């Protein structure tokens, strides 16, 4: 059974025992000792762990914390005969703790999804034989054999073979990359077609995929949550209150000389009342509940926040860094422009003739746009493109190098991925292929700029693609051709100027998500590891939700601050009244003292609930 379920059962049992005791007290002549025993049972059921923590902390020299104050205040309540209030305070405290734990959600310790990019076995050519080993067993002189569908186990240089590799899990590059003999490849990438013989250049411990895992683990362990306000406050508040209570209970009888039992009992009662009133119940409940309200408001809008500390962090963010593919763009490649426009269909048809047999994303996007095609004899020209021969014409379809090597002049185009076309040696036009920008990406960037946040794009894509997207969206700064470690380094540079949030969706984003002050994952289409590592998850893949989260966070913090100010102001006033005996001298003085505790607590809770009502468009 989980800790939360156990706590909930304890709270329910404690409430039930307390309610039954109150009913018995006011319906029959309940014996005082029985009443004490029942309320003590409810009290211990709800708060035995608080008592135990207080004892352990005292044993370790950490006396003055919220556990100690809760313990001494509630014991003080028992001492002056307010058994029900002692039990109620402990129950309310535990409810607040339970809310906090539920808000935090399940642990992010597991990074099992990320482990999928680390190969568990490798095929090695050793002494002319193929053997299967764990990558850590590979030694110098071994050659790796990686076939279609396999993950590259270690960084290395291709000795033989050529193929397309999927690097998206490592670099975030959306398009497969063509690799041939002599080129370097990194571990964790997947061979899509063909096969490769690779000479390793790294050990298993130093491979790129292992470094990515280390980055995630180290960044996660080094990111400690913000220290709870109550803990900080108690360092000063608790010792002062305890010392004052002792002085109230001891000094007046000694100073006045009336040190008989009547005087002692009067001042001890005042001291206990002082401690009871000083119990920070309103704070220990309303502060986490206020954050819980903000978390609930965010969840209604598809924004899942993993802890109250992240709401506080996101409210202070000065810059938001984005991954590109899947975050600002759809990850769906499409034809965005055809030149010349008056030959749109003609250029697309010739390109489709050459690309019709390919499963490459560029080929698929072209064929999707073309209206018709015809059979052709197609030959691939490595690193250049395709050559298609029909009955009447020869079509070249590929990059600028293909055109230049065949003596065909073509313009330089600085946008997206460009496919150039020629027919029978004459240039006929080009097609621009690009990842489509999300419909609400521009609005998201504009909203962040209006809120005073800088925007940055960190991407594994090439400089041309990165520049195109950054300029279209008016992003302040962009960095391209980045590996995960490079993204972490850039993010650390940004953090020098203030709090930075990072928004991503892929496995390769996990290290930088963990390093950021606030990691935000695009949950609907994002990888499991990105969601697991991130602090905030946007379930609808809507980047405008970042500004919504920031606004909710600011409103929540304002509510929490209101609770703190109101609670402390009322508490301070009643503490002064109880210390000087004013509450003793008037009717219902003890009731006023209790209202100062429980009443302020209820007021703070009601104020906290406002956080759940934050308007979506306000």
C-alpha positions in Angstrom: 0.0 0.0 0.0 1.3 3.4 -1.0 2.3 6.1 1.6 -0.6 8.3 0.5 -3.2 5.6 0.9 -1.8 4.8 4.4 -2.0 8.5 5.3 -5.5 8.8 4.0 -6.7 5.8 6.0 -5.0 7.2 9.1 -6.7 10.6 8.6 -10.1 9.0 8.1 -9.8 6.8 11.2 -8.6 9.8 13.3 -11.6 12.0 12.1 -14.0 9.1 12.8 -12.7 8.6 16.3 -12.8 12.4 17.0 -16.4 12.8 15.7 -17.6 9.8 17.7 -15.9 11.1 20.8 -17.5 14.6 20.4 -20.9 13.0 19.9 -20.5 10.9 23.0 -19.2 13.9 25.0 -22.3 16.0 24.2 -24.9 13.2 24.4 -23.8 11.3 27.5 -21.8 12.0 30.6 -18.5 10.8 29.1 -15.7 10.2 31.6 -12.9 12.7 31.3 -10.3 9.9 31.2 -12.2 8.1 28.5 -12.5 11.4 26.5 -8.7 11.9 26.9 -8.0 8.3 25.8 -10.2 8.6 22.7 -8.8 11.9 21.6 -5.3 10.7 22.3 -5.9 7.7 20.1 -7.1 10.0 17.3 -4.2 12.3 17.8 -1.6 9.5 17.8 -3.3 7.8 14.8 -3.0 11.0 12.7 0.3 12.3 14.0 2.6 9.6 15.4 5.0 10.2 12.5 5.2 13.9 13.4 6.0 13.0 17.0 8.6 10.5 15.9 10.3 13.0 13.5 10.4 15.6 16.3 12.1 13.1 18.6 14.6 12.0 15.9 15.4 15.6 15.0 16.0 16.5 18.7 18.3 13.5 18.9 20.3 14.8 16.0 20.4 18.4 17.3 17.7 19.7 15.0 15.3 20.9 17.6 13.4 23.8 16.2 11.4 22.8 13.1 7.7 22.5 12.3 7.5 19.0 13.7 8.7 20.2 17.1 6.3 23.1 17.2 3.4 20.9 16.1 4.3 18.5 18.8 4.8 20.9 21.7 1.8 23.0 20.7 -0.6 20.0 20.6 0.9 18.5 23.8 0.3 22.0 25.3 -3.3 21.8 24.2 -3.7 18.4 25.9 -2.1 20.0 29.0 -4.8 22.6 29.3 -7.6 20.2 28.6 -8.3 21.0 25.0 -8.1 17.4 23.7 -10.4 17.9 20.7 -8.4 20.8 19.5 -5.1 19.0 19.8 -6.4 16.1 17.7 -8.0 18.5 15.2 -4.7 20.4 14.7 -2.8 17.3 14.0 -5.4 16.0 11.6 -5.5 19.2 9.7 -1.7 19.2 9.5 -1.7 15.7 8.0 -4.4 16.7 5.5 -2.1 19.5 4.3 0.8 17.1 4.0 -1.3 14.6 2.1 -2.4 17.3 -0.4 1.2 18.2 -1.0 2.2 14.6 -1.7 -0.7 14.0 -4.1 0.3 17.2 -5.9 3.8 16.2 -6.4 2.7 13.0 -8.1 4.5 9.8 -8.7 8.3 9.7 -8.5 10.5 10.5 -11.4 13.3 8.2 -10.4 12.6 5.7 -13.2 14.2 6.6 -16.6 13.4 3.2 -18.1 12.2 4.7 -21.4 15.6 6.4 -21.8 17.3 3.1 -21.4 15.8 1.9 -24.7 18.3 4.0 -26.6 21.2 2.1 -25.0 21.9 -1.2 -26.9 22.0 -4.3 -24.8 24.0 -6.3 -27.3 26.3 -5.9 -30.2 27.4 -8.1 -33.1 31.2 -8.1 -33.4 33.5 -9.4 -36.1 36.3 -11.0 -34.2 38.9 -13.4 -35.9 36.6 -13.7 -38.9 33.6 -14.8 -36.9 30.4 -13.0 -35.9 29.7 -13.1 -32.2 27.2 -11.4 -30.0 28.5 -9.5 -26.9 27.4 -6.8 -24.5 28.8 -3.5 -25.7 30.9 -3.2 -22.5 32.8 -6.4 -23.6 34.0 -4.9 -26.9 37.8 -4.5 -27.0 40.2 -2.6 -29.3 40.5 -4.3 -32.7 36.9 -5.5 -32.8 34.7 -4.4 -35.7 31.0 -3.8 -35.2 28.4 -5.2 -37.6 25.2 -3.2 -37.5 22.2 -4.3 -39.7 18.9 -2.7 -40.5 16.8 -2.1 -37.4 19.8 -2.4 -35.1 21.1 0.4 -32.8 24.6 1.4 -33.1 26.3 0.2 -29.9 29.4 2.5 -29.7 30.6 5.6 -31.4 32.8 4.8 -34.4 33.9 5.3 -38.0 32.3 3.4 -40.8 34.7 1.0 -42.4 32.3 -0.3 -45.0 28.7 0.2 -46.1 26.2 3.0 -46.5 22.7 3.5 -45.2 20.2 6.0 -43.7 20.4 6.3 -39.9 17.8 7.7 -37.6 19.6 10.1 -35.3 16.5 11.6 -33.7 16.9 10.0 -30.3 20.3 11.5 -29.9 20.4 14.8 -31.9 16.8 15.6 -32.4 17.4 15.8 -36.1 14.1 15.1 -37.7 15.3 13.7 -41.1 17.3 10.5 -41.4 20.9 11.0 -42.2 22.8 9.3 -45.1 26.1 7.9 -44.0 28.9 6.2 -46.0 32.3 4.8 -45.4 34.7 7.1 -43.7 32.0 9.0 -41.8 31.6 8.9 -38.1 28.5 7.7 -36.3 27.3 7.9 -32.7 25.9 5.3 -30.4 22.1 5.1 -30.0 21.3 5.8 -33.6 19.2 3.3 -35.6 20.2 1.9 -38.9 17.2 2.1 -41.2 18.4 0.2 -44.2 21.4 -1.6 -45.4 24.2 -2.6 -43.1 27.4 -1.1 -41.7 30.8 -2.3 -40.5 32.1 0.2 -37.9 35.4 0.6 -36.2 34.7 1.7 -32.6 36.3 5.0 -31.4 35.0 4.9 -27.8 34.5 2.5 -25.0 31.1 1.7 -23.7 31.6 4.0 -20.7 32.6 7.0 -22.9 30.0 6.5 -25.6 27.5 9.2 -26.5 24.5 7.2 -25.3 26.1 6.5 -21.9 27.0 10.2 -21.5 23.3 11.1 -22.2 22.2 8.8 -19.5 24.7 10.2 -17.1 23.6 13.8 -17.9 20.0 12.9 -17.0 20.9 11.1 -13.8 23.3 13.8 -12.6 21.1 16.7 -13.5 18.1 15.1 -11.8 20.0 14.4 -8.6 21.5 17.8 -8.4 18.1 19.6 -8.8 16.9 19.8 -5.2 13.4 21.2 -4.6 13.1 24.7 -3.1 13.2 24.6 0.7 9.7 24.7 2.2 8.7 28.1 3.6 7.5 26.6 6.9 10.8 25.0 7.5 12.7 28.3 7.0 10.1 30.2 9.0 10.2 27.7 11.9 14.0 28.1 12.3 13.3 31.6 13.7 9.6 31.4 14.8 9.7 28.2 16.8 12.6 29.0 19.2 11.2 32.5 19.8 7.7 31.2 20.6 9.0 28.4 22.9 11.3 30.8 24.8 8.4 33.3 25.2 6.1 30.5 26.4 8.6 29.5 29.0 9.0 33.0 30.1 5.3 33.6 30.3 4.8 30.4 32.4 7.8 30.9 34.8 8.8 34.6 35.2 5.5 36.3 36.4 5.0 34.1 39.5 8.7 34.5 40.4 8.7 38.2 39.8 5.5 38.9 41.7 6.4 36.6 44.6 3.0 34.9 44.4 4.5 31.5 43.6 1.7 29.4 45.0 0.0 26.7 42.9 -2.8 29.0 41.9 -0.4 31.6 40.4 1.7 28.9 38.7 -1.4 27.2 37.2 -2.7 30.5 35.9 0.5 31.4 34.1 1.2 27.9 32.9 -2.3 27.9 31.4 -1.5 31.2 29.7 1.8 29.7 28.4 0.1 26.7 27.0 -2.6 28.9 25.4 0.2 31.0 24.0 1.8 27.8 22.5 -1.6 26.6 21.2 -2.3 29.9 19.5 1.2 30.0 18.1 0.7 26.7 16.3 1.3 27.5 12.6 -1.7 25.4 11.5 -2.9 28.0 9.0 0.5 28.2 7.4 1.3 24.5 7.3 -2.0 23.8 5.6 -2.8 26.9 3.5 0.6 27.2 1.9 0.7 23.7 0.4 -3.1 23.9 -0.3 -2.6 27.2 -2.1 -0.1 25.5 -4.4 -2.3 22.6 -4.7 -5.1 24.9 -5.9 -2.7 26.3 -8.5 -1.7 22.8 -9.6 -5.4 21.9 -10.0 -6.1 25.0 -12.0 -3.2 24.1 -14.3 -4.4 20.5 -14.7 -7.8 21.7 -15.9 -6.0 23.3 -18.8 -3.9 20.2 -19.6 -0.8 21.5 -17.7 0.5 18.9 -15.3 2.8 20.3 -12.6 4.8 17.7 -10.7 5.3 19.8 -7.6 4.5 23.1 -5.9 8.1 24.2 -6.1 7.9 24.2 -9.9 5.0 26.6 -9.8 7.2 29.0 -7.9 10.1 28.4 -10.3 8.1 29.0 -13.5 6.8 32.3 -12.1 10.4 33.5 -11.9 11.4 32.4 -15.4 13.3 35.0 -17.4 13.9 33.0 -20.6 12.3 30.1 -22.3 14.4 27.8 -24.5 12.7 25.5 -27.0 13.6 22.4 -28.9 12.4 22.7 -32.5 11.1 19.5 -33.9 7.9 18.4 -32.3 7.8 21.4 -30.0 7.6 24.5 -32.3 7.1 22.4 -35.4 4.8 19.5 -36.2 7.5 17.0 -37.2 5.5 16.4 -40.4 7.5 17.3 -43.6 5.7 19.0 -46.4 6.3 21.0 -49.6 6.3 24.6 -48.5 7.3 26.2 -51.8 7.8 25.3 -55.5 9.8 27.5 -57.9 8.8 28.7 -60.4 5.2 29.1 -59.1 3.7 29.0 -62.6 5.2 25.6 -63.2 4.2 24.2 -59.8 2.6 21.0 -61.0 5.2 20.3 -63.7 8.1 20.6 -61.2 6.4 18.4 -58.7 5.6 15.7 -61.3 9.2 15.5 -62.4 10.4 15.2 -58.8 7.8 12.5 -58.1 9.0 10.5 -61.0 12.5 10.3 -59.4 11.3 10.0 -55.8 8.4 7.5 -56.3 10.3 4.4 -55.1 11.8 6.0 -52.0 10.5 5.8 -48.5 12.5 8.8 -47.4 10.4 11.5 -45.7 11.4 14.1 -48.4 10.3 11.7 -51.1 7.0 10.9 -49.4 6.2 14.6 -49.0 6.9 15.3 -52.7 4.9 12.3 -53.9 2.0 13.3 -51.7 1.8 16.7 -53.4 2.3 15.5 -57.0 -0.9 14.8 -59.0 0.5 12.0 -61.2 3.7 10.1 -62.1 5.0 7.6 -64.6 7.4 4.6 -64.4 11.1 5.3 -64.7 14.5 3.6 -64.2 15.8 5.3 -61.0 19.4 5.3 -59.9 20.6 6.7 -56.5 23.6 8.9 -56.6 25.2 8.7 -53.1 25.2 12.0 -51.3 23.7 13.8 -54.2 20.2 12.6 -55.1 18.5 10.6 -57.8 18.7 10.1 -61.5 15.5 8.9 -63.3 15.3 7.9 -67.0 12.1 7.6 -68.8 11.4 7.0 -72.5 11.8 10.7 -73.4 13.9 12.4 -70.7 16.5 12.2 -68.0 15.6 13.7 -64.7 18.1 14.8 -62.0 16.6 15.3 -58.6 18.7 16.2 -55.6 21.0 18.8 -54.0 23.0 21.7 -55.5 26.1 19.5 -55.8 24.2 17.2 -58.1 23.4 20.1 -60.4 26.9 21.6 -60.3 28.6 18.2 -61.1 26.4 17.9 -64.2 27.1 21.4 -65.4 23.7 22.7 -64.5 23.4 26.2 -63.0 21.0 26.7 -60.2 20.3 29.4 -57.6 21.4 29.3 -54.0 18.3 29.0 -51.8 18.7 29.6 -48.0 15.6 28.0 -46.6 14.7 24.5 -45.3 15.7 21.5 -47.4 15.9 22.3 -51.1 15.4 19.7 -53.9 16.7 20.9 -57.3 15.3 19.5 -60.6 16.7 19.3 -64.1 15.3 17.7 -67.2 17.6 16.7 -70.1 20.4 18.9 -68.7 18.2 22.0 -68.2 17.4 23.4 -64.7 13.6 23.6 -64.3 13.1 24.6 -60.7 13.3 23.6 -57.1 11.1 22.4 -54.2 11.5 23.6 -50.6 10.7 20.9 -48.0 10.3 22.0 -44.5 8.9 20.9 -41.2 5.6 22.7 -40.7 5.5 25.2 -37.9 2.7 24.6 -35.4 -0.4 26.8 -35.8 -0.1 28.3 -32.3 3.7 28.5 -32.2 3.8 32.2 -33.2 1.1 33.1 -30.6 3.1 31.3 -27.9 6.3 33.2 -28.7 4.4 36.5 -28.8 2.8 35.8 -25.5 6.1 35.1 -23.9 7.6 38.3 -25.3 4.7 40.3 -23.9 5.3 38.8 -20.5 8.9 39.9 -20.6 10.5 36.5 -21.3 13.3 36.1 -23.8 13.0 33.2 -26.2 15.8 30.8 -27.4 15.8 27.8 -29.7 18.2 24.9 -29.2 18.1 22.4 -31.9 20.0 19.5 -33.5 18.9 20.6 -37.0 21.2 22.4 -39.4 21.8 26.2 -39.3 19.7 26.9 -42.4 16.6 25.2 -41.0 17.1 26.7 -37.6 17.5 30.2 -39.0 14.3 29.8 -41.1 12.2 28.8 -38.1 13.7 31.3 -35.7 13.1 34.2 -38.2 9.5 33.1 -38.9 8.6 33.0 -35.2 10.7 36.0 -34.2 12.7 34.0 -31.7 15.4 36.2 -30.0 18.3 33.7 -30.2 18.9 30.3 -31.8 21.6 27.7 -31.7 21.8 24.8 -34.3 23.7 21.5 -34.8 23.6 20.7 -31.1 24.0 17.4 -29.4 22.4 16.9 -26.0 25.6 17.8 -24.2 25.8 21.0 -26.3 22.2 21.9 -25.4 23.1 21.5 -21.7 26.1 23.7 -22.1 24.1 26.4 -23.8 21.3 26.2 -21.2 23.9 26.6 -18.4 25.1 29.8 -20.1 21.6 31.1 -20.2 21.0 30.3 -16.5 23.6 32.8 -15.5 21.2 35.6 -16.4 18.2 34.2 -14.5 15.8 31.3 -14.3 15.4 29.4 -17.6 12.7 27.0 -18.7 13.3 24.4 -21.4 10.5 23.0 -23.6 11.1 19.7 -25.5 9.5 16.5 -26.5 12.2 13.9 -27.3 14.4 11.4 -25.6 17.4 13.5 -26.6 15.8 16.4 -24.7 16.0 14.5 -21.4 19.4 15.9 -20.2 18.5 19.5 -20.9 15.0 19.1 -19.4 16.6 17.8 -16.2 19.2 20.6 -16.2 16.8 23.5 -16.7 15.3 25.4 -13.7 12.0 24.2 -15.1 11.8 21.4 -17.6 8.6 21.4 -19.7 7.6 18.4 -21.9 5.1 18.3 -24.7 3.3 15.3 -23.4 0.8 14.2 -26.0 3.4 13.4 -28.7 6.5 13.6 -26.4 8.6 10.6 -25.4 8.0 8.8 -22.1 11.4 9.8 -20.9 10.9 13.5 -21.7 7.6 13.4 -19.7 9.3 11.5 -16.9 12.2 13.9 -16.6 10.3 17.1 -17.0 8.8 19.2 -14.2 5.8 20.3 -16.1 4.0 18.4 -18.9 1.8 20.0 -21.5 -0.7 17.3 -22.4 -2.1 19.0 -25.4 1.2 19.9 -27.1 0.1 23.5 -27.1 3.1 25.9 -26.5 0.8 28.7 -25.6 0.2 26.8 -22.4 3.6 27.9 -21.2 2.3 31.4 -20.7 -0.8 30.1 -19.1 1.3 28.1 -16.6 3.4 31.2 -15.8 0.2 33.3 -15.2 -1.3 30.6 -12.9 1.9 30.4 -11.0 2.1 34.1 -10.4 -1.5 34.2 -9.2 -0.9 31.2 -6.9 2.1 32.8 -5.4 0.1 35.9 -4.7 -2.6 33.9 -2.9 0.1 32.1 -0.8 1.6 35.4 0.2 -1.8 36.7 1.2 -2.3 33.6 3.4 1.1 34.2 5.1 0.5 37.9 5.8 -3.1 37.4 7.0 -2.2 34.4 9.2 0.8 36.0 10.8 -1.0 39.3 11.4 -3.9 37.7 13.2 -1.7 35.2 15.0 0.5 38.0 16.3 -2.4 40.0 17.6 -3.9 37.1 19.5 -0.5 36.0 20.8 -0.1 39.4 22.4 -3.5 39.2 23.9 -2.9 35.8 25.3 0.5 36.7 26.7 -0.9 39.6 28.6 -3.9 37.7 29.9 -6.5 39.6 28.0 -8.1 36.4 26.8 -8.3 35.1 30.4 -10.1 38.2 31.6 -12.9 38.1 29.1 -15.7 35.6 28.5 -15.0 32.9 25.9 -11.3 33.9 25.9 -10.2 30.4 25.1 -12.8 30.2 22.2 -11.2 33.3 20.8 -7.8 31.7 21.1 -9.0 28.6 19.3 -10.6 30.7 16.6 -7.3 32.4 16.1 -5.9 29.0 15.2 -8.7 27.1 13.6 -10.6 30.1 12.2 -7.5 31.6 10.6 -6.8 28.2 9.2 -10.2 27.9 7.6 -9.9 31.5 6.2 -6.5 30.6 4.7 -7.9 27.4 3.2 -10.9 29.2 1.6 -8.5 31.8 0.2 -6.3 29.0 -1.2 -9.2 27.5 -3.0 -9.4 30.6 -5.1 -6.3 29.3 -6.9 -8.5 26.6 -8.5 -10.8 29.2 -10.0 -8.1 31.1 -12.0 -9.8 32.1 -15.2 -8.3 30.7 -18.4 -8.4 33.9 -20.3 -7.9 36.4 -17.5 
